[in-house]
Amino acid sequence: MFYQLPPAGNPVCLAPAVTGTVPADVFTTWSSRLLASGTAALAAAVIAAIRLKGVDDPEVILPAYGCPDLVSAVLYAGARPVLVDREPDRPWMDLEQVSTRINPETVAIIAVSFLGIPERMDSLAALASASSVVLIEDSAQAFPQDPDADFWNADLVVLSFGRGKPVSLLGGGAVLYRDSRLGSLLPDFGAQGQHPGLILRLQVTLYNLLLSPRLYWLPQSLPFLHLGETYFHPLDQLGPMDAGRIALLPSNIEAYRRRPDTAREAMAELVATAAVSGSDVIDLPVACGMPRSRRLLRYPVLFDRLARDSVYRELRCKGLGAAIMYPVILPEVAGLEAVFSAAKEFPVARSFAARLLTLPLYERLSAADFTGISECIRADR
Ligand SMILES: Cc1ncc(COP(=O)(O)O)c(C=O)c1O
């Protein structure tokens, strides 16, 4: 019980930036607006899409399995969320369904890079541009390691700097754009907040401390922190990112880029061995043809339902950092039933939710952690 790995465990960096980069140039060729959260950034992106098309009853297409914050952002922006099912055994939207759900009221498609695995942006871009729909890339869970890489491929890109994200500041988000016309349609969100730097530093220090496997049981046992829970909370306002976080952003991007990706190699090997020993194991990054040059936030694996639940229980019992992400599809998340009362079934997304398990991927995993994970995911074979 007292040894508990967090599912995502990289610390927040409190040191100033080495290269002196400023937020204006950390996103290379993209212009940016920094907001108080990823949800607020997504809402701002949807508002720009609504303003661009100017329809009466705007609709936004998004995956039926995913983070409820997507729905919060779309509702805040004043649009109707329209769900589509998944491709079988992939963290991708069913392209056929995307195409049939597009209508004259559709203003945007939200494509999510799930745990770092990119959506099929070329196909989605073709569908979007054929119908004057804005393609929004939700990159809350994906961030480029190489600043020069051609990483994002959408009209608007949304980032989150929340807890457990690739670059974390325990809060904050950004919208990136290249087209200045779209940028000019982003809403105003008031003057920059003045988060007292000292309070943020204390929060970060405590957070970094509690990420230790010997201490993580503490926050995990506090129900009001809702760690790992999936719940819907409406967005109530758009606010700017505070000055304390803006100051820490460049150094945290640097720290992310410098961080070695060795855990990924080790975990990939371990999952590959489990996949060989059991035909019901799907190594999602491999199945999606994800290049090794892209980083994963956590290592996603699909099992069959019964095996997923028992492997998860065993890994949790041994404190080995496994998580099941969103346990249900969006229409079943508490608080969203009424929003999606007319929504159809989403059998593929439902199956994905019941079979997904994520394994931890960060520097401080020990050899014993890898051995323990390997034993658990092979135990049921
Ligand atoms: C895919 C995705 N989009 C958007 C968000 C919202 O980001 P934030 O928590 O910064 O509001 C999250 C948060 O977990 C997310 O996972």
PDBQT file of the ligand as one rigid body, heavy atoms in Angstrom, charges set to zero:
ROOT
HETATM    1  C1  LIG A 401      -7.250  15.406 -24.388  1.00  0.00    +0.000 C 
HETATM    2  C2  LIG A 401      -7.499  16.508 -23.398  1.00  0.00    +0.000 A 
HETATM    3  N1  LIG A 401      -7.962  17.685 -23.839  1.00  0.00    +0.000 NA
HETATM    4  C3  LIG A 401      -8.175  18.713 -22.993  1.00  0.00    +0.000 A 
HETATM    5  C4  LIG A 401      -7.935  18.595 -21.645  1.00  0.00    +0.000 A 
HETATM    6  C5  LIG A 401      -8.203  19.744 -20.728  1.00  0.00    +0.000 C 
HETATM    7  O1  LIG A 401      -7.020  20.278 -20.190  1.00  0.00    +0.000 OA
HETATM    8  P1  LIG A 401      -6.992  21.024 -18.779  1.00  0.00    +0.000 P 
HETATM    9  O2  LIG A 401      -7.020  19.989 -17.720  1.00  0.00    +0.000 OA
HETATM   10  O3  LIG A 401      -5.716  21.802 -18.798  1.00  0.00    +0.000 OA
HETATM   11  O4  LIG A 401      -8.187  21.925 -18.728  1.00  0.00    +0.000 OA
HETATM   12  C6  LIG A 401      -7.442  17.397 -21.147  1.00  0.00    +0.000 A 
HETATM   13  C7  LIG A 401      -7.185  17.238 -19.704  1.00  0.00    +0.000 C 
HETATM   14  O5  LIG A 401      -6.909  16.214 -19.178  1.00  0.00    +0.000 OA
HETATM   15  C8  LIG A 401      -7.215  16.312 -22.049  1.00  0.00    +0.000 A 
HETATM   16  O6  LIG A 401      -6.743  15.135 -21.628  1.00  0.00    +0.000 OA
ENDROOT
TORSDOF 0
